[in-house]
Amino acid sequence: MNLANLDLNLLVALHALLQERNVTRAAERLGLSQPAMSAALARLRRHFDDELLVRVGNRFELSTLGRELSGQTEMACHVVERVFTAQAGFDPATSQREFTIITSDYPLAVLNPNLSEAMRERAPGVRLRFPQMSTPAVEDIDTTLRSVDGMLMPHGFITDQPAVDLFHDRWVCVAAEDNHSIGDRLTMDDVRRLPWVVTYRRPTSYASAVEQLDMLDIEPHIEVTVEGFLSVPLLVAGSERIALLQERLARKLLPLGGFRILECPFRAAPLVEGFWWHPSHRHDPGHAWLRGFLSDVAKEVGAPRPEDQGTAAPQ
């Protein structure tokens, strides 16, 4: 297909229609009249030979092709926007640019408040957008990194992409303050006996209790699975549950109370958190600034490397 024969305005219309699933709302979103948006939908239907939006009762639902196109159009719009907002230089003090970084709640909790303070001081007009980590984003990492500025994720899940190492961490165990079934030290018997809170039970997720214990041929009694890390201590507090949590995050949350930190009774693999980005961003001056900025903020966070903190011996 010849790109020159395509009206790229239809890409924007398609994205709005698939997101809103309503002609009127899509028109309002783009500042168009309803007849103009209806005409765009008719052209899109002819182009794809598909309804895209299918009326079900008093609402519209996406067709099978519409669902497939939904994620693709969002990434395509991001890429097109990046192309037409590119600049020869970058001045963080005056820039109004928005950077999009896919992440979970863990690295944001570790990097703040240093991240926010540094933004105010160095780049007051720059905006950061943090979409939530998802399995499809990691499974098609090349496409994902082309459409965003990067991803915050530990080593071990992404290959063949450049990265800037930000900080090191290690896993610790957390248990309720009033969990009297545990002594001053957690034992392997406790690990086998007690119920667990685990995170992200997916092949492309962060290393969780399941992955760590699988290596020891231990099948934990999973009572709760949660898509994130900040809520783990809340789900441990007041219960007999235990969980694995990154030490930096656990110590940040400790003042909230309700849980205590214990050494793992096994050698849990350490973490190296990185900022992953696509090689196509290499010569973008704004992106080069972003990489250096994140690295500087991570250095301010400080704390020793996990190998300097010691690990509990297996029992």
Secondary structure, 3 states (H helix, E strand, C coil): CCHHHCCCHHHHHHHHHHHHCCHHHHHHHHCCCHHHHHHHHHHHHHHHCCCCEEEECCEEEECHHHHHHHHHHHHHHHHHHHHHCCCCCCCCCCCCCEEEEEECHHHHHHHCCHHHHHHHHHCCCCEEECCECCHHHHHCHHHHHHHCCEEEEECCCCCCCCEEEEEEECEEEEEECCCCCCCCCCCHHHHHHCEEEEECCCCCCCCCHHHHHHCCCCCCEEEEEECCCCCHHHHHCCCCCEEEEEHHHHHHHHHHCCEEEECCCCCCCCEEEEEECCHHHCCCHHHHHHHHHHHHHHHHHCCCCHHHHCCCCCC
